[in-house]
Amino acid sequence: MPYQFRLPDIGEGIVEGEVVRWLVRIGDEIEEDQPMVEVMTDKATVEIPSPVKGRVVEQGGKEGDVVQVGSVLVVIDTGKAEIESEPDHAVAHPSLHGPPISRRRRTTARVLATPAIRRLAKQMKIDLEAVKGTGPGGRITREDLTRAQNSAPVGEAVPAAVGPTERIPYRGIRRRIGDHMLQASNHAPHFTYVEEADVTELVRMRQRAQGSEEFQGVRLTYLPYILKALAHELKRHPYLNARLDLDAGEIELRKYYNIGIATQTEEGLTVPVIRNVDQKSLPEVAREISQVSQLAREGNLKLEHLQGSTFTVTSLGALGGIVATPIVNYPEVAILGVHKIAPRPVVRSGRIVIREIMHLSLSQDHRVVDGAVGARFLQDVIARLEKPENGL
């Protein structure tokens, strides 16, 4: 009798996925855990395995179709006497978090685009077959659609009241980012504490490390040093590494230290996570940051890279400005904004000297973190960054 396998929840906030490629055909005999289909979401491409042994009798969509989470993806005849079905609330199979599928393994000339991009193209009345993708593996990006719209008529123009305009649908990753930020803003009463750090010694330490053997082949930024300082101080200030469980009426103090790094990509903001920062050496953290940053730029992050953070850092590097008030990555209770390092005149021992100065902005959920607690935490982080030789 048939076994109905439904598209599982394959990531936080994911409600649908595109069938990229079927790996089995109707009539095929398949084994348990045998890969059945590649599905692409707005976050990653995953290979979904079969939960049972049997014969494929029905497929829930063609290649290129968008299917909803919870809908029947494939029907398998297992030979059992009754109809079985995945529950509507089915969670991701553990093996869904395997390596991402290479976007260069395509055997057909089908258009490569995420569901969000397909919806946007439909709104903009653009034929994706006529668009050349410039993303990884030829994937069509938002910028490709904009170029296509500006170079050819795509429908009747909407009259502008005062001049030319362009309307972009509020969909996909942009909508999800907005919803998450609104949730954070509505639920967490924010306050931000800002302080400057004299990181002259840290700048010198990084300059020495860039030429050393242990950092060979790694693009060394200041983030590894900041993450290590944070991990040390999150242990000493547990309320900054907490989560407020309103249903249980409890503050959960988490004893593991997974730090998310807010990263801008061509598809929008994403937050890959460096796990167990406290248990890793500085070179290990630097190497992992370099790896996930590259995966983010290529659009090849796995779902496991995006889940489980307990604290977040956001940085714009050289564009970091002087100060900002970042929004907490809810349900976390704090986020650190890192700003650019620049030589500035400061007073030391009654004399004006030039030092390398960086501003840090710590936004917190005031329901969990008191002002004095947050200020003390940031001051202790700064102390570690100002004297990095004491151990990061």
C-alpha positions as CSV (number, residue, x, y, z in Angstrom):
1,M,0.0,0.0,0.0
2,P,1.2,3.6,-0.6
3,Y,3.3,5.5,1.8
4,Q,2.8,9.3,1.5
5,F,6.0,11.2,2.1
6,R,5.4,14.9,2.7
7,L,7.9,17.7,2.2
8,P,9.3,18.2,5.7
9,D,10.2,21.4,7.5
10,I,13.8,21.8,6.2
11,G,14.8,25.0,8.0
12,E,13.5,27.8,10.2
13,G,11.1,30.0,8.3
14,I,11.0,27.8,5.2
15,V,7.5,27.2,3.9
16,E,8.1,25.9,0.4
17,G,10.8,24.6,-1.9
18,E,11.5,24.1,-5.6
19,V,11.9,20.6,-7.1
20,V,15.3,21.0,-8.7
21,R,15.9,17.4,-9.9
22,W,14.3,14.0,-9.4
23,L,16.8,11.3,-8.7
24,V,14.3,8.5,-9.1
25,R,11.5,7.8,-11.6
26,I,8.0,6.4,-11.2
27,G,8.3,2.7,-11.1
28,D,11.8,2.6,-9.6
29,E,12.5,0.4,-6.6
30,I,14.2,2.4,-3.9
31,E,16.0,1.6,-0.6
32,E,15.6,3.3,2.7
33,D,17.8,6.4,2.9
34,Q,18.3,6.4,-0.9
35,P,18.3,10.0,-2.3
36,M,15.0,10.7,-4.1
37,V,15.0,14.4,-5.0
38,E,16.9,17.7,-4.8
39,V,14.9,20.5,-3.4
40,M,16.0,24.2,-3.3
41,T,14.8,26.7,-0.8
42,D,15.7,30.3,-0.4
43,K,18.5,29.2,2.0
44,A,20.0,26.0,0.6
45,T,19.7,23.1,-1.8
46,V,19.2,19.7,0.0
47,E,19.0,16.1,-1.2
48,I,16.0,14.4,0.4
49,P,16.3,10.6,1.1
50,S,13.6,8.1,1.3
51,P,12.4,7.1,4.8
52,V,11.2,3.7,3.6
53,K,11.9,0.9,1.2
54,G,9.5,0.3,-1.7
55,R,8.5,1.3,-5.2
56,V,7.8,4.9,-6.4
57,V,4.2,5.2,-7.6
58,E,3.7,9.0,-7.7
59,Q,5.7,12.2,-7.7
60,G,4.3,15.4,-6.2
61,G,5.7,17.8,-8.7
62,K,7.7,18.2,-11.8
63,E,11.2,19.7,-11.9
64,G,10.8,23.4,-11.5
65,D,7.6,23.2,-9.5
66,V,7.3,24.9,-6.1
67,V,5.8,22.7,-3.4
68,Q,4.6,23.7,0.0
69,V,6.0,22.2,3.3
70,G,3.6,19.5,4.4
71,S,2.3,18.6,0.9
72,V,2.8,15.1,-0.5
73,L,6.2,15.0,-2.3
74,V,6.3,11.3,-3.3
75,V,4.1,8.2,-2.8
76,I,5.9,4.9,-2.3
77,D,4.4,1.4,-2.4
78,T,5.8,-0.4,0.6
79,G,3.8,-3.5,0.3
80,K,2.1,-2.9,3.7
81,A,-1.6,-3.4,4.2
82,E,-2.5,0.2,5.1
83,I,-1.8,3.7,3.8
84,E,0.9,5.4,5.8
85,S,1.7,9.1,5.7
86,E,4.2,11.6,7.1
87,P,2.4,13.8,9.7
88,D,1.7,17.4,8.7
89,H,4.2,18.6,11.3
90,A,7.0,16.3,10.1
91,V,10.4,17.6,11.0
92,A,13.6,17.5,8.9
93,H,15.1,14.0,8.4
94,P,18.6,14.1,10.1
95,S,20.3,13.4,6.8
96,L,18.8,16.5,5.2
97,H,21.7,18.4,6.7
98,G,24.3,16.8,4.5
99,P,26.6,18.5,2.0
100,P,24.9,21.0,-0.3
101,I,24.3,19.9,-3.9
102,S,26.7,21.4,-6.4
103,R,24.8,23.8,-8.7
104,R,27.2,22.8,-11.5
105,R,25.9,19.2,-11.6
106,R,22.9,20.1,-13.8
107,T,22.2,17.7,-16.6
108,T,19.5,19.8,-18.3
109,A,19.4,23.4,-19.4
110,R,16.5,24.3,-17.0
111,V,16.6,27.7,-15.5
112,L,18.3,27.9,-12.1
113,A,16.6,30.3,-9.6
114,T,15.3,30.2,-6.0
115,P,11.5,30.2,-5.4
116,A,11.8,33.8,-4.2
117,I,13.5,34.9,-7.5
118,R,10.8,32.9,-9.5
119,R,8.0,34.8,-7.7
120,L,9.8,38.1,-8.3
121,A,10.2,37.4,-12.0
122,K,6.5,36.6,-12.2
123,Q,5.6,39.9,-10.5
124,M,8.0,41.7,-12.9
125,K,6.6,39.9,-15.9
126,I,10.0,38.6,-16.9
127,D,10.6,35.3,-18.7
128,L,13.4,33.6,-16.8
129,E,14.3,31.6,-19.9
130,A,15.5,34.8,-21.5
131,V,17.6,35.9,-18.5
132,K,21.3,35.1,-18.2
133,G,22.1,34.2,-14.6
134,T,25.3,35.7,-13.1
135,G,25.1,33.9,-9.7
136,P,27.0,30.7,-8.7
137,G,26.6,28.0,-11.4
138,G,24.5,30.4,-13.5
139,R,21.8,31.0,-10.9
140,I,19.6,34.0,-11.6
141,T,19.8,36.8,-9.0
142,R,17.7,39.8,-8.2
143,E,20.3,42.0,-10.0
144,D,19.9,39.9,-13.1
145,L,16.1,40.6,-13.1
146,T,16.6,44.3,-12.6
147,R,19.0,44.4,-15.6
148,A,16.5,42.4,-17.7
149,Q,13.7,44.8,-16.7
150,N,15.7,47.9,-17.6
151,S,16.8,46.6,-20.9
152,A,13.4,45.4,-22.4
153,P,9.7,46.2,-22.0
154,V,8.0,43.8,-19.6
155,G,4.5,45.1,-19.6
156,E,2.5,48.3,-19.2
157,A,4.4,50.9,-17.1
158,V,2.7,52.3,-14.0
159,P,2.4,56.1,-14.3
160,A,4.6,57.9,-11.8
161,A,3.3,60.9,-9.8
162,V,6.5,62.9,-9.8
163,G,9.0,61.0,-11.8
164,P,10.4,57.5,-12.7
165,T,10.0,54.8,-10.1
166,E,10.7,51.1,-9.7
167,R,8.6,48.8,-7.7
168,I,10.2,45.6,-6.3
169,P,7.9,43.0,-4.7
170,Y,8.4,42.6,-0.9
171,R,9.0,38.8,-1.0
172,G,11.4,36.0,-0.3
173,I,14.4,36.6,1.8
174,R,13.8,40.3,2.1
175,R,10.3,39.7,3.5
176,R,11.7,37.0,5.9
177,I,14.4,39.4,7.1
178,G,11.8,42.1,7.6
179,D,9.4,39.8,9.5
180,H,12.3,38.6,11.8
181,M,13.4,42.2,12.5
182,L,9.8,43.2,13.2
183,Q,9.4,40.3,15.6
184,A,12.5,41.2,17.4
185,S,11.5,44.9,17.6
186,N,8.0,44.1,18.8
187,H,9.0,41.5,21.4
188,A,12.3,42.7,22.8
189,P,12.6,46.2,24.4
190,H,16.0,47.2,23.1
191,F,18.6,49.4,24.6
192,T,22.1,50.0,23.2
193,Y,25.3,50.6,25.1
194,V,28.3,52.0,23.1
195,E,31.9,52.2,24.1
196,E,35.2,52.7,22.3
197,A,38.2,50.3,22.4
198,D,41.9,51.1,21.9
199,V,42.8,48.2,19.8
200,T,46.3,49.3,18.8
201,E,47.9,46.1,20.3
202,L,45.3,44.0,18.6
203,V,46.1,45.6,15.2
204,R,49.8,44.8,15.8
205,M,49.0,41.2,16.8
206,R,47.0,40.6,13.7
207,Q,49.7,42.1,11.5
208,R,52.2,39.6,13.0
209,A,49.8,36.7,12.7
210,Q,49.1,37.3,9.0
211,G,52.5,36.2,8.1
212,S,52.7,33.2,10.5
213,E,52.5,29.5,9.5
214,E,49.4,28.8,11.7
215,F,47.3,31.3,9.7
216,Q,48.6,30.4,6.3
217,G,46.0,30.3,3.6
218,V,43.4,32.1,5.8
219,R,42.0,35.6,5.2
220,L,42.6,36.9,8.7
221,T,40.1,39.6,9.9
222,Y,39.5,40.9,13.4
223,L,36.4,38.8,13.8
224,P,38.2,35.7,15.2
225,Y,39.7,37.8,17.9
226,I,36.4,39.3,18.7
227,L,34.6,36.0,18.8
228,K,37.2,34.5,21.2
229,A,36.9,37.5,23.5
230,L,33.1,37.1,23.4
231,A,33.2,33.4,24.2
232,H,35.4,34.1,27.3
233,E,33.1,36.8,28.6
234,L,29.8,35.1,27.8
235,K,30.9,32.4,30.3
236,R,31.4,35.0,32.9
237,H,28.2,36.9,32.0
238,P,25.6,34.2,31.4
239,Y,22.6,36.5,31.0
240,L,24.1,37.7,27.7
241,N,24.0,34.2,26.3
242,A,20.4,33.5,27.4
243,R,17.0,33.0,25.9
244,L,13.7,34.1,27.4
245,D,11.1,31.3,27.4
246,L,7.8,33.1,28.0
247,D,5.7,30.0,27.7
248,A,7.6,28.4,30.6
249,G,8.1,31.6,32.5
250,E,11.9,31.0,32.6
251,I,15.2,32.5,31.5
252,E,17.3,29.8,29.9
253,L,21.0,30.3,30.5
254,R,22.7,28.4,27.7
255,K,26.0,26.8,28.5
256,Y,27.3,26.5,24.9
257,Y,28.7,29.3,22.9
258,N,27.6,29.4,19.2
259,I,28.2,32.8,17.7
260,G,26.4,34.0,14.6
261,I,28.0,36.3,12.1
262,A,25.6,38.6,10.2
263,T,26.7,38.4,6.6
264,Q,25.5,40.3,3.6
265,T,25.0,38.3,0.4
266,E,23.5,39.1,-3.0
267,E,20.3,37.4,-1.8
268,G,20.1,39.3,1.5
269,L,21.3,39.1,5.0
270,T,22.2,35.7,6.4
271,V,23.7,34.6,9.7
272,P,26.1,31.6,9.5
273,V,27.0,30.2,12.9
274,I,30.4,29.3,14.4
275,R,29.7,26.6,16.9
276,N,31.5,26.0,20.2
277,V,33.8,29.0,19.9
278,D,35.1,28.5,23.4
279,Q,36.5,25.1,22.5
280,K,38.4,26.1,19.4
281,S,41.7,27.8,18.9
282,L,42.1,31.2,17.3
283,P,43.4,29.7,14.0
284,E,40.5,27.2,14.0
285,V,37.9,30.0,14.5
286,A,39.6,32.1,11.8
287,R,39.6,29.2,9.3
288,E,35.9,28.4,10.0
289,I,34.9,32.0,9.6
290,S,36.7,32.1,6.2
291,Q,35.0,28.9,5.1
292,V,31.5,29.9,6.0
293,S,31.9,33.4,4.6
294,Q,33.0,31.8,1.2
295,L,30.0,29.4,1.3
296,A,27.7,32.4,2.0
297,R,29.0,34.4,-0.9
298,E,28.5,31.3,-3.2
299,G,25.1,30.6,-1.9
300,N,26.2,27.1,-0.7
301,L,25.5,27.3,3.0
302,K,24.0,24.2,4.5
303,L,21.0,24.5,6.9
304,E,23.2,23.4,9.8
305,H,25.4,26.5,9.2
306,L,22.4,28.8,9.9
307,Q,20.9,27.3,13.1
308,G,21.6,27.3,16.8
309,S,23.3,30.6,17.5
310,T,23.3,31.9,21.0
311,F,24.8,35.4,20.4
312,T,25.3,37.4,17.2
313,V,28.0,39.8,15.9
314,T,27.3,42.2,13.0
315,S,30.0,44.0,11.2
316,L,30.3,46.0,8.0
317,G,34.1,45.9,8.0
318,A,35.6,49.1,6.4
319,L,32.0,50.5,6.0
320,G,31.3,50.0,9.7
321,G,30.9,53.7,10.5
322,I,31.2,55.2,14.0
323,V,28.2,53.8,15.8
324,A,25.0,51.9,15.1
325,T,22.1,50.4,17.1
326,P,21.8,46.8,15.8
327,I,18.6,44.8,16.3
328,V,18.8,41.7,18.5
329,N,18.7,38.4,16.6
330,Y,15.5,37.2,18.4
331,P,15.2,35.0,20.4
332,E,18.7,35.8,21.5
333,V,19.0,38.6,24.0
334,A,22.1,40.6,22.7
335,I,24.0,41.5,19.6
336,L,27.3,43.2,19.2
337,G,27.9,45.8,16.4
338,V,31.5,46.1,15.4
339,H,32.6,49.3,13.7
340,K,35.6,50.3,11.7
341,I,39.1,50.7,13.2
342,A,40.7,54.1,12.5
343,P,43.6,56.1,13.9
344,R,42.3,58.8,16.2
345,P,43.9,61.3,18.7
346,V,43.4,60.3,22.3
347,V,44.8,61.4,25.6
348,R,47.2,59.0,27.3
349,S,49.2,60.1,30.5
350,G,48.3,63.7,29.8
351,R,49.5,63.6,26.2
352,I,47.7,63.5,22.9
353,V,48.7,60.4,20.9
354,I,47.4,58.6,17.9
355,R,45.9,55.2,18.6
356,E,43.8,52.7,16.7
357,I,40.3,53.1,18.0
358,M,37.2,51.0,17.3
359,H,33.6,51.6,18.6
360,L,31.5,48.7,19.7
361,S,27.6,48.8,20.0
362,L,25.9,46.3,22.3
363,S,22.1,46.1,21.8
364,Q,20.2,44.1,24.4
365,D,16.8,42.8,25.4
366,H,16.1,44.8,28.5
367,R,13.7,42.2,29.9
368,V,16.7,39.9,30.5
369,V,19.8,42.1,30.6
370,D,20.1,45.1,33.0
371,G,22.0,48.1,31.8
372,A,24.8,47.6,34.3
373,V,25.1,44.0,33.4
374,G,25.4,44.8,29.7
375,A,27.9,47.6,30.3
376,R,30.1,45.4,32.5
377,F,30.1,42.7,29.9
378,L,31.1,45.0,27.1
379,Q,33.8,46.6,29.2
380,D,35.3,43.1,29.9
381,V,35.2,42.2,26.2
382,I,37.0,45.5,25.5
383,A,39.6,44.7,28.1
384,R,40.5,41.5,26.4
385,L,40.7,43.1,23.0
386,E,42.9,45.9,24.3
387,K,45.3,43.4,25.9
388,P,45.1,40.4,23.5
389,E,48.4,38.9,24.7
390,N,46.6,38.0,27.9
391,G,44.8,35.2,26.0
392,L,42.1,35.1,23.5
